[in-house]
Amino acid sequence: MDTIVNFLGSILGYVMAFCYGLIPNYGVAIIFFTFLTKIILLPISILVHLNSIKMVKIQPHLNLVKANHFGDQDAISEEQLKLYQQYNYHPMLGLIPLFIQIVLLMGVINVIYNPLQHILRLPAQNLTEVVDRFSSLSGISTEVSSIQILLADAIGKGEYIEELSSLLGAEAVVSIQGFDMGFLGINLAEIPSQTGGRLLLVPLLAAFCAWLLCVVQNRINVLQSEQGKFNKISTMLLSVGLSLYLGFFVPAGVGLYWMAGNVFAILQLVFLNFIINPHKFIDYELLESSRTALSKAAARRPKERKNWFARDPYRGRERQDYKTFYRLRNKQLVFYSEKNGFYKYYQNIIEYIMEHSDLTIDYITNDPQDKVFELAGERFRVYYIGDKRIISFMMKMDANVVVMTTPDLEKYHIKRSLVRKDIEYIYVPHSINSSNLTLRTGAVNYFDTYFSPGPRAEKEVRAIEQLYGAKPKTIVHWGSGLLDNMIRDYNNMPKTVSETRMILVAPSWQEDNILDICIEELLDELVKTDYRIIVRPHPQYLRYAMDRILALEEMYSKYENVTFQKDFSSTDTVYKADLVITDWSSIGFEYSFATLKPTLSINTPMKVMNPEWKKVDVEPFDIAIRNTVGKSIDVGELSHVNEVIEELLDARHAYEDRIKTVREAELFHIGDTGEIGAKYILDAVKRVEDNKEDYMRYM
């Protein structure tokens, strides 16, 4: 480090000597030196300024990415990288000025501590001898950083001249005596913490200049002005604290350099904003609207506060399950679930496998309170692996077949196994909705097998493979296990005929759903009828908007036929409803296909997870079937909603035949998904097992 500092001091010493040669006043020379470095580094400052403008120009798009993928850090990171590449933004470029400032500061300190070497340019060999001689005469160690300053100060006072003149030479003595380190009545060679007095103004002024720079940056710096209050305050405290510290414990000349640097930085910032006005490049209205969208997303999906000091009560269980799983040999079939309740997507398949084979299933869940633990047995082994440990867990996977409902394999935290490349990864969709519309771009590209709900989904997957050059997957004509269960449950439940028709309002929980934008207009029309009206918010909506539901409940409490359902332990209201009103929620299709009753869809803004969905020339299921299983109306047409409801209810029997027809056309193997899915998986397990010996031989 000393070598680097001496090298920097040597380079900057020439610049400082030049400044002192032009202006033989030490303080003014330091100020001029500081100004000169700002001029030399102006091209870099312009580059950083342009880069900052890019960052703020990107910020609205980044805010929208964060809003759309709130809580999904992997997706946010990927989209952020794409934005950086698109705009050619370099996030590390903003650190260059700080790095240069630190480097310059180290060099300047070396220059100020060694004025005889860097400013007066005394020969190095003679200077070493002079310093050693001065040390022996004064008793000051040569290791003291300020020994050259003390030597110059002593000669300036007429001390040790006779003893040192033979080593220095008469010309050098005269130069040293003429070297005045005073400026405005203070000695720039002295250290405020040691000298005190008026010199204490130096650290105070240095801190003030640092504070002033921060204030100006927070107001007119294109990037810093967009930072949050916490970042602004923390940056200010750091800068002021550092300036105060430097001012106290280094020579006053360094403090003067620091003050001058901050003042010139303010002037430079004003100059850069004048020649490259950020307002010409940045859409501040878009920036503000994107902030609003991000705030709504944050309110919609509040982060759970963690107690970092609390011990995870499930850590020991997770550790044991991790070890137990990897102690087992010849694992054949693994099902992976993100949370409690996801077992329903696999239920039919697993039950068929358990009943028609002797295969042992290993079921992995990220939820330690998953109800699936109640089903565990000798042939159905359940393990808890948390969100963090699942990353390494899946990378070490050594089963023959892995079945998942989690998309984006290989794209984010869930990767394909690094241990075995012959594992067959099977994707089981959550719903019958369009995967092209409701999943992220290329969400299923890295699976080997896709359980397709129907012909339309198959066409989408093939079109996506061709569009992005993805490896063709095995597509199994499957259907929907969840829908099979709904059809079975509905057919098995007792049917009762009520004179009062029930209308179920069941919105999605995404932004701009019915509850957000038009629930009052809708209910104000519905209460004019004698229908029994039940509003069933999505459970997720209640997590962040319970106050909204309670306020609505109070608002419509005077109407005896309006009920807000906040208990989701029963699905009876879904099955018993004569009509469902929804937006873009999948519940509409599931309800209609299970009960053969029509759905009324309100055209709120469409839920889109894949911004590139229009590149696939297959009309998404969500759009194509919307007006086949019922009708849709725009938000502005709600004054006619009761007329539309009457039309749908009067045509109930006609819709039964129509919905049954479209169900048969759009879905594979209704009622047989458990058998279809299980037989394919059993064959896949056997196929991989048969090929494993050959595979391992060539590993």
C-alpha positions in Angstrom: 0.0 0.0 0.0 2.9 2.4 0.8 4.3 1.8 -2.7 0.9 2.7 -4.3 0.5 5.8 -2.1 4.1 7.0 -2.9 3.5 6.4 -6.6 0.3 8.5 -6.5 2.1 11.2 -4.5 4.8 11.3 -7.0 2.4 11.8 -10.0 0.3 14.4 -8.1 3.4 16.0 -6.8 4.3 17.2 -10.3 0.8 18.7 -10.7 1.1 20.4 -7.3 4.6 21.6 -8.0 3.2 23.1 -11.3 0.4 24.9 -9.4 2.8 26.2 -6.7 5.2 27.4 -9.5 2.4 29.4 -11.0 1.0 30.7 -7.7 3.6 30.6 -5.0 1.0 30.5 -2.2 0.5 27.1 -0.7 -3.2 27.5 0.1 -4.1 29.0 -3.3 -2.0 26.3 -5.0 -4.0 23.6 -3.3 -7.3 25.3 -4.4 -5.9 25.6 -8.0 -4.7 22.0 -7.9 -8.2 20.9 -6.9 -9.7 22.9 -9.7 -7.3 21.5 -12.2 -8.1 17.9 -11.2 -11.8 18.7 -11.8 -11.0 20.0 -15.3 -8.8 17.0 -16.1 -11.5 14.6 -14.9 -14.4 16.4 -16.6 -14.9 13.8 -19.4 -15.3 11.1 -16.8 -17.8 13.3 -14.9 -19.8 13.9 -18.1 -19.8 10.1 -18.7 -21.1 9.5 -15.2 -23.7 12.2 -15.6 -25.0 10.7 -18.8 -25.1 7.3 -17.1 -27.1 8.7 -14.2 -29.6 10.1 -16.7 -29.9 6.6 -18.2 -30.6 5.2 -14.7 -33.4 7.6 -14.0 -34.7 7.1 -17.6 -34.8 3.3 -16.8 -36.3 3.8 -13.3 -40.0 4.0 -14.5 -39.6 0.7 -16.4 -37.8 -0.8 -13.4 -40.5 0.3 -11.0 -43.1 -1.3 -13.2 -41.0 -4.5 -13.3 -40.9 -4.5 -9.5 -44.6 -3.8 -9.3 -45.5 -6.7 -11.7 -43.1 -9.1 -10.0 -43.3 -7.8 -6.5 -41.6 -10.2 -4.1 -40.1 -12.3 -6.8 -36.5 -11.1 -6.6 -35.2 -13.6 -9.3 -37.7 -12.3 -11.9 -36.9 -8.7 -11.0 -33.2 -9.3 -11.3 -33.5 -10.9 -14.7 -35.8 -8.1 -16.0 -33.5 -5.4 -14.5 -30.5 -6.9 -16.3 -32.4 -6.8 -19.6 -33.2 -3.1 -19.0 -29.6 -2.4 -18.2 -28.5 -4.1 -21.5 -31.2 -2.4 -23.5 -30.2 1.1 -22.3 -26.5 0.3 -22.2 -26.4 1.3 -18.5 -23.4 0.4 -16.3 -24.4 0.3 -12.6 -20.7 0.3 -11.5 -19.9 3.5 -13.4 -21.4 5.6 -10.6 -18.6 4.4 -8.3 -15.9 5.8 -10.5 -16.0 9.4 -9.0 -15.9 8.0 -5.5 -13.0 5.7 -6.4 -11.1 8.5 -8.1 -11.8 10.8 -5.1 -10.4 8.3 -2.7 -7.3 7.7 -4.9 -6.7 11.4 -5.2 -7.2 11.9 -1.5 -4.5 9.3 -0.7 -2.1 11.0 -3.2 -2.9 14.5 -1.9 -2.2 13.5 1.7 1.1 12.1 0.6 1.9 15.3 -1.2 1.0 17.5 1.7 2.9 15.3 4.2 6.0 15.5 1.9 6.3 19.0 0.6 10.1 18.9 0.3 9.9 15.9 -2.0 6.9 16.7 -4.1 6.6 20.5 -4.2 10.2 21.8 -3.7 11.5 18.7 -5.6 14.6 18.1 -3.4 16.7 15.2 -4.6 15.5 11.9 -3.0 19.0 10.7 -1.8 19.8 14.0 -0.2 16.4 14.3 1.3 16.7 10.9 3.0 20.0 11.9 4.6 18.6 15.2 5.7 15.5 13.6 7.3 17.7 11.1 9.1 20.0 13.9 10.4 17.0 16.0 11.4 15.6 13.0 13.3 18.8 12.5 15.3 18.9 16.2 16.1 15.3 16.7 17.0 14.5 13.3 18.5 11.5 13.0 16.1 11.2 9.5 14.6 11.5 9.1 10.8 8.3 7.1 11.0 6.3 10.1 11.8 4.2 11.0 8.8 4.7 14.7 9.1 8.4 14.7 9.5 9.0 16.7 6.3 6.5 19.3 7.4 8.2 19.6 10.8 11.6 19.8 9.1 10.4 22.6 6.8 8.8 24.4 9.7 12.1 24.2 11.8 14.2 25.6 9.0 11.7 28.3 8.3 12.1 29.3 12.0 15.9 29.3 11.6 16.5 26.1 13.5 19.1 23.4 12.6 20.3 25.4 9.5 23.9 25.1 10.4 23.7 21.3 11.0 21.7 20.6 7.8 23.0 23.1 5.3 26.0 20.9 4.3 23.5 18.2 3.3 20.9 20.5 1.8 23.0 23.1 0.1 22.5 26.8 0.3 19.9 26.9 -2.6 17.7 24.3 -1.0 17.8 26.1 2.4 16.7 29.3 0.7 13.8 27.4 -1.0 12.7 25.9 2.2 12.8 29.2 4.1 10.7 30.8 1.3 8.2 28.0 1.4 5.3 29.4 3.4 2.6 26.9 4.4 0.4 29.6 5.9 -3.0 30.6 4.5 -5.4 33.1 5.9 -3.5 33.2 9.2 -3.4 29.4 9.7 -0.5 26.9 9.2 -1.7 24.3 6.7 1.0 21.9 7.9 -0.6 21.7 11.3 -3.2 19.1 12.5 -6.3 20.6 14.1 -6.6 17.9 16.7 -3.1 18.6 17.9 -3.0 22.3 17.6 -6.5 23.5 18.4 -7.4 27.1 18.3 -8.5 28.7 15.0 -7.4 25.5 13.3 -10.6 23.8 14.6 -12.5 25.9 12.0 -11.0 23.6 9.3 -12.9 20.4 10.2 -16.0 22.4 10.8 -15.8 24.1 7.5 -15.0 20.8 5.8 -18.1 19.2 7.3 -20.2 22.2 6.3 -19.0 22.0 2.7 -19.8 18.3 2.6 -23.3 19.0 4.0 -23.8 21.8 1.4 -22.8 19.4 -1.4 -25.2 16.8 -0.2 -28.1 19.3 0.0 -27.4 20.5 -3.6 -27.0 16.9 -4.9 -30.3 15.9 -3.2 -32.0 18.7 -5.1 -30.4 18.8 -8.6 -28.3 15.7 -9.1 -30.3 13.7 -11.6 -29.8 10.3 -9.8 -29.5 11.3 -6.1 -32.6 13.5 -6.2 -34.6 10.4 -7.0 -33.2 8.4 -4.0 -35.3 7.7 -1.0 -35.0 9.8 2.2 -33.1 7.1 4.0 -30.5 6.9 1.3 -30.2 10.7 1.1 -29.8 11.0 4.9 -27.4 8.1 5.3 -25.2 9.5 2.4 -25.2 12.9 4.1 -24.3 11.5 7.5 -21.4 9.5 6.0 -20.1 12.4 4.0 -20.3 14.9 6.8 -18.8 12.4 9.3 -15.9 11.5 7.0 -15.2 15.2 6.4 -15.2 16.0 10.1 -12.9 13.1 10.8 -10.5 14.0 8.0 -10.5 17.6 9.1 -9.5 16.8 12.7 -6.8 14.2 12.1 -4.9 15.2 9.0 -3.0 18.4 8.2 -5.2 21.5 7.5 -4.0 21.4 3.9 -5.9 18.2 3.3 -9.0 19.8 4.9 -8.6 22.8 2.5 -8.4 20.4 -0.4 -11.6 18.6 0.8 -13.5 21.9 1.1 -12.3 23.1 -2.3 -13.3 19.7 -3.9 -16.8 19.9 -2.5 -17.3 23.5 -3.6 -16.0 22.7 -7.1 -18.3 19.6 -7.2 -21.3 21.9 -6.7 -20.2 24.2 -9.5 -19.5 21.2 -11.7 -23.0 19.8 -11.1 -24.7 23.1 -12.0 -22.6 23.2 -15.1 -23.4 19.7 -16.2 -27.1 20.2 -15.6 -26.9 23.3 -17.8 -25.1 21.7 -20.8 -26.9 18.3 -20.4 -30.4 19.0 -18.9 -31.9 15.8 -17.5 -35.4 17.1 -18.1 -34.9 16.8 -21.9 -34.3 13.0 -21.5 -36.5 11.8 -18.7 -40.2 11.4 -18.6 -40.9 12.5 -15.0 -44.7 12.0 -15.4 -44.1 8.4 -16.3 -41.6 8.1 -13.4 -44.3 9.4 -10.9 -47.0 7.1 -12.3 -44.6 4.1 -12.0 -43.9 5.0 -8.4 -47.7 4.9 -7.7 -47.9 1.5 -9.4 -45.1 0.2 -7.2 -46.6 1.6 -4.1 -49.9 -0.2 -4.9 -48.0 -3.4 -5.5 -46.3 -3.1 -2.2 -49.6 -2.5 -0.4 -51.1 -5.4 -2.3 -48.3 -7.8 -1.3 -46.9 -6.7 2.0 -43.7 -8.2 3.0 -43.7 -10.3 6.2 -41.6 -8.8 8.9 -39.0 -11.3 10.1 -37.7 -11.5 13.6 -34.0 -12.0 12.9 -33.3 -12.9 16.5 -36.0 -15.6 16.7 -34.9 -19.2 16.2 -36.6 -21.0 13.3 -38.6 -23.7 15.1 -38.5 -25.9 11.9 -34.8 -25.6 11.3 -34.0 -28.9 13.0 -36.8 -30.7 11.1 -35.6 -29.2 7.8 -32.0 -30.3 8.4 -33.1 -33.8 9.3 -35.4 -34.1 6.3 -32.6 -32.9 4.1 -30.2 -35.6 5.4 -32.9 -38.3 5.3 -33.8 -37.7 1.7 -30.2 -37.8 0.5 -29.4 -40.9 2.6 -32.0 -42.8 0.6 -30.8 -44.6 -2.5 -32.6 -45.4 -5.8 -35.2 -42.6 -5.4 -37.5 -42.8 -8.3 -40.3 -40.2 -8.2 -40.4 -36.8 -6.5 -43.3 -34.3 -6.4 -42.4 -30.7 -5.5 -44.8 -28.3 -3.9 -44.3 -24.6 -3.0 -46.9 -24.3 -0.3 -49.8 -25.8 1.6 -52.8 -26.5 -0.7 -50.8 -27.5 -3.8 -51.4 -31.2 -3.2 -54.8 -30.8 -4.9 -53.0 -30.3 -8.3 -51.4 -33.8 -7.9 -54.1 -35.6 -5.9 -55.6 -37.7 -8.6 -52.3 -38.7 -10.0 -50.8 -39.6 -6.6 -53.9 -41.6 -5.6 -53.8 -43.6 -8.7 -50.1 -44.4 -8.4 -50.5 -45.4 -4.8 -53.4 -47.7 -5.6 -52.1 -49.3 -8.9 -48.4 -49.7 -8.2 -45.9 -50.4 -5.4 -43.8 -47.3 -6.2 -42.7 -45.1 -3.3 -43.3 -41.4 -3.7 -41.2 -38.7 -2.2 -43.1 -35.4 -1.7 -41.2 -32.2 -1.1 -42.9 -29.1 0.4 -41.6 -25.6 1.2 -44.3 -25.3 3.9 -43.6 -26.8 7.3 -47.3 -26.7 8.1 -48.5 -28.3 4.9 -51.6 -30.5 5.4 -49.9 -33.1 3.2 -47.9 -34.3 6.2 -51.1 -35.9 7.5 -51.0 -38.2 4.5 -47.4 -39.4 5.0 -46.8 -43.1 5.2 -44.3 -45.8 4.3 -44.8 -45.4 0.5 -45.6 -41.6 0.6 -42.7 -39.9 2.3 -43.1 -36.2 2.9 -40.2 -33.8 3.6 -40.0 -30.1 4.6 -37.3 -28.1 2.8 -37.5 -24.3 3.2 -37.3 -21.7 0.5 -33.6 -21.1 0.9 -32.3 -24.6 1.2 -34.5 -25.8 -1.7 -32.0 -24.2 -4.1 -29.1 -26.5 -3.3 -31.5 -29.4 -2.6 -32.9 -29.3 -6.2 -29.4 -29.0 -7.6 -28.4 -32.3 -5.9 -31.6 -34.1 -7.0 -31.0 -37.7 -8.0 -34.5 -39.1 -8.6 -35.6 -40.5 -12.0 -38.6 -38.2 -12.4 -39.5 -34.8 -10.8 -43.0 -33.5 -11.1 -43.6 -29.8 -10.5 -46.4 -27.2 -10.7 -43.7 -24.5 -10.3 -42.9 -22.8 -13.7 -39.6 -21.1 -14.7 -37.4 -24.1 -14.1 -33.8 -23.2 -14.7 -34.6 -19.5 -15.1 -34.6 -18.5 -11.4 -33.9 -20.2 -8.1 -35.1 -23.7 -9.0 -32.5 -25.4 -11.3 -32.3 -28.7 -13.0 -30.1 -31.2 -11.2 -26.3 -30.9 -11.5 -25.9 -34.5 -10.3 -27.9 -36.2 -13.0 -28.7 -35.0 -16.5 -31.2 -37.8 -17.2 -33.9 -36.7 -14.8 -37.3 -36.2 -16.6 -38.9 -32.9 -15.3 -42.6 -32.8 -15.8 -44.7 -29.7 -15.5 -48.3 -29.9 -14.3 -50.3 -26.7 -14.8 -52.2 -25.0 -12.0 -55.1 -24.1 -14.1 -56.7 -24.3 -17.5 -55.8 -20.7 -18.3 -53.4 -19.8 -21.1 -49.8 -20.5 -20.0 -48.7 -18.0 -22.7 -50.7 -15.2 -21.1 -50.5 -16.0 -17.4 -46.9 -17.3 -17.0 -43.7 -15.4 -17.7 -42.0 -15.6 -21.0 -40.6 -19.1 -21.7 -41.8 -20.3 -18.3 -41.9 -24.0 -19.4 -39.1 -24.1 -21.9 -36.7 -26.1 -19.7 -39.2 -28.9 -18.8 -38.9 -32.3 -20.6 -42.6 -33.0 -20.4 -45.8 -30.8 -20.3 -49.1 -32.1 -19.1 -51.4 -30.2 -21.4 -54.9 -29.2 -20.3 -56.2 -29.2 -23.9 -55.5 -28.8 -27.6 -55.2 -25.0 -27.4 -52.5 -25.3 -24.7 -50.6 -27.8 -26.8 -50.6 -25.4 -29.8 -49.3 -22.6 -27.5 -46.4 -24.7 -26.2 -45.4 -25.8 -29.7 -45.6 -22.2 -31.0 -43.5 -21.0 -28.1 -40.9 -23.7 -28.7 -40.6 -22.6 -32.3 -40.5 -18.9 -31.5 -37.7 -19.2 -29.0 -35.9 -22.2 -30.3 -36.6 -24.2 -27.2 -36.1 -28.0 -27.2 -39.3 -29.8 -28.1 -41.1 -31.3 -25.1 -43.1 -34.5 -24.7 -46.7 -33.2 -24.5 -49.1 -35.5 -22.6 -52.8 -35.1 -23.5 -53.9 -34.7 -19.8 -56.6 -32.3 -18.9 -57.0 -30.8 -15.4 -57.0 -32.8 -12.2 -58.3 -29.8 -10.2 -61.3 -29.5 -12.6 -61.9 -33.2 -12.4 -62.2 -33.0 -8.7 -64.5 -30.0 -8.9 -66.8 -31.8 -11.4 -66.9 -34.9 -9.1 -67.6 -32.8 -6.0 -70.4 -30.9 -7.7 -72.0 -34.0 -9.1 -71.9 -35.7 -5.7 -73.4 -32.8 -3.7 -77.1 -32.7 -3.0 -79.0 -30.4 -5.4 -81.6 -28.1 -3.9 -83.8 -25.7 -5.8 -84.3 -22.2 -4.3 -86.8 -19.6 -5.3 -84.1 -16.9 -4.7 -81.3 -17.0 -7.2 -77.8 -16.7 -5.9 -75.2 -14.4 -7.6 -71.6 -14.9 -6.5 -69.2 -12.0 -7.1 -65.7 -13.6 -7.1 -63.0 -11.3 -8.3 -59.3 -12.0 -8.7 -56.8 -10.3 -6.3 -54.6 -8.7 -8.9 -54.5 -5.0 -9.4 -57.5 -3.4 -11.0 -59.9 -6.2 -10.1 -63.6 -5.7 -9.6 -63.2 -4.8 -5.9 -60.7 -2.1 -6.8 -62.4 -0.3 -9.7 -66.2 -1.0 -9.9 -67.6 -2.9 -7.0 -69.8 0.0 -5.9 -71.3 0.5 -9.4 -71.9 -3.3 -9.6 -73.6 -3.7 -6.2 -75.7 -0.6 -6.7 -77.3 -2.3 -9.6 -77.5 -5.8 -8.1 -79.3 -4.5 -4.9 -82.2 -3.4 -7.1 -83.0 -7.1 -7.7 -84.2 -9.8 -5.3 -81.1 -11.9 -5.9 -79.1 -13.2 -3.0 -75.7 -11.6 -3.6 -72.5 -13.0 -2.1 -69.2 -11.1 -2.5 -66.4 -13.6 -2.1 -63.0 -11.8 -2.2 -59.9 -13.7 -3.0 -58.1 -14.8 0.2 -55.0 -12.9 -0.9 -57.1 -9.7 -1.3 -58.1 -9.9 2.4 -54.5 -10.0 3.5 -53.8 -6.4 2.3 -57.3 -4.9 1.9 -59.4 -6.1 4.8 -60.2 -2.5 5.7 -61.7 -2.0 2.2 -63.9 -5.1 2.6 -65.1 -4.0 6.1 -65.9 -0.6 4.7 -67.9 -2.1 1.8 -69.6 -4.4 4.3 -70.7 -1.5 6.4 -71.8 0.5 3.3 -74.1 -2.3 2.1 -75.2 -3.6 5.6 -78.7 -2.0 5.0 -79.3 -4.5 2.2 -80.4 -7.9 3.6 -79.6 -9.7 0.4 -75.9 -8.7 0.3 -73.3 -10.8 2.1 -69.5 -10.6 2.2 -67.9 -14.0 2.6 -64.6 -13.9 4.5 -64.5 -17.6 5.6 -63.1 -19.8 2.8 -63.3 -23.2 4.6 -66.2 -24.2 2.4 -66.7 -24.0 -1.4 -70.5 -24.5 -1.2 -71.2 -21.0 -2.4 -69.2 -21.6 -5.6 -71.2 -24.7 -6.5 -74.6 -23.4 -5.3 -74.4 -20.1 -7.1 -76.7 -19.7 -10.1 -74.2 -17.3 -11.7 -70.7 -16.2 -11.1 -69.5 -12.6 -11.8 -65.8 -12.3 -12.1 -63.1 -10.4 -14.0 -60.0 -12.4 -15.3 -60.0 -14.9 -12.5 -59.8 -18.6 -13.5 -62.7 -19.3 -11.2 -65.1 -18.3 -14.0 -63.9 -21.1 -16.3 -63.6 -23.6 -13.5 -67.1 -22.8 -12.2 -68.7 -23.0 -15.6 -66.9 -26.2 -16.6 -67.7 -27.9 -13.3 -71.4 -26.8 -13.0 -72.3 -26.1 -16.6 -73.7 -22.8 -15.5 -72.8 -19.5 -17.2 -70.3 -16.9 -16.1 -70.5 -13.1 -16.4 -67.1 -11.5 -16.9 -66.4 -7.9 -16.4 -63.7 -6.5 -18.7 -61.4 -5.0 -16.2 -57.7 -4.5 -17.3 -56.5 -8.0 -18.4 -54.0 -9.9 -16.2 -50.8 -10.4 -18.3 -47.6 -12.0 -16.9 -46.0 -12.4 -20.3 -45.4 -9.1 -22.2 -44.5 -11.0 -25.3 -47.8 -13.1 -25.4 -48.9 -11.5 -28.7 -45.9 -13.0 -30.5 -47.6 -16.4 -30.3 -50.2 -16.8 -33.0 -52.7 -18.8 -30.8 -55.6 -17.0 -29.2 -55.3 -17.4 -25.5 -57.9 -19.6 -23.7 -58.8 -16.8 -21.4 -59.9 -14.6 -24.3 -61.2 -17.2 -26.7 -63.6 -18.9 -24.2 -64.7 -15.8 -22.3 -67.9 -15.2 -24.3 -68.6 -18.9 -24.9 -69.2 -19.9 -21.3 -71.2 -16.8 -20.7 -71.0 -13.1 -21.6 -68.6 -10.2 -20.9 -69.4 -6.6 -20.4 -67.2 -3.4 -20.1 -67.0 -1.5 -16.8 -68.8 1.4 -18.4 -71.8 -0.9 -19.2 -72.6 -1.9 -15.6 -75.9 0.0 -15.7 -77.2 -2.8 -17.9 -75.7 -5.7 -15.8 -79.1 -6.8 -14.5 -80.4 -7.2 -18.0 -77.4 -9.3 -19.0 -77.8 -11.5 -15.8 -81.5 -12.1 -16.7 -80.5 -13.2 -20.2 -77.9 -15.6 -18.9 -80.2 -17.1 -16.3 -83.1 -17.5 -18.7 -80.8 -19.3 -21.2 -79.4 -21.6 -18.5 -80.4 -24.8 -20.2 -79.0 -23.7 -23.5 -75.7 -22.8 -21.8 -75.5 -26.3 -20.3 -75.2 -27.8 -23.8 -72.9 -25.1 -25.1 -70.5 -25.3 -22.1 -70.4 -29.0 -22.3 -69.5 -28.9 -25.9 -66.7 -26.3 -25.5 -65.5 -28.3 -22.4 -65.1 -31.4 -24.5 -63.4 -29.4 -27.2 -61.0 -27.5 -25.0 -60.0 -30.1 -22.4 -58.4 -33.6 -22.7 -59.7 -36.7 -20.8 -62.3 -35.1 -18.5 -62.6 -37.4 -15.5 -59.6 -39.5 -16.3 -56.7 -37.2 -15.6 -55.5 -39.2 -12.6 -55.1 -42.4 -14.6 -53.7 -40.6 -17.7 -51.1 -38.7 -15.7 -50.2 -41.6 -13.4 -49.7 -44.1 -16.2 -47.4 -41.7 -18.1 -45.3 -41.0 -14.9 -45.0 -44.7 -14.1 -43.8 -45.4 -17.6 -41.4 -42.4 -17.4 -39.9 -43.7 -14.1 -39.4 -47.2 -15.6 -37.9 -45.7 -18.8 -35.4 -43.6 -16.9 -34.5 -46.5 -14.6 -33.9 -48.8 -17.6 -31.6 -46.2 -19.2 -29.9 -45.2 -16.0 -27.3 -47.9 -16.2 -26.2 -46.9 -19.6 -26.3 -43.2 -18.6 -24.1 -43.7 -15.5 -21.6 -45.7 -17.5 -20.8 -42.7 -19.6 -20.9 -40.1 -16.9 
